[in-house]
């Protein structure tokens, strides 16, 4: 039977929440970059690409530290040209 104590459950929820925040921010950055590339390609006819401004948010308070995901990020290579 699989059981887990309350503190373990709370820790797991916190870790999964950090994962969701980190990967959502990563996805948002990739989507913005892709949108900006398309906007350049289509010129004036392209819709404006808006990027969230997190400059007023204290980084440690909202986002998990990137070094926790270094191994995961190293698993993917960025193509030099598309």
Buried (B, 14 or more C-beta within 10 A) or exposed (E): EEEEEEEEEEEEEEEEEBBEEBEEBBEEEEEBEEBEEEBEEEEEEEEEBEEEEEEEEEEEEEBBEEEEBEEEEEEEEEEEEE
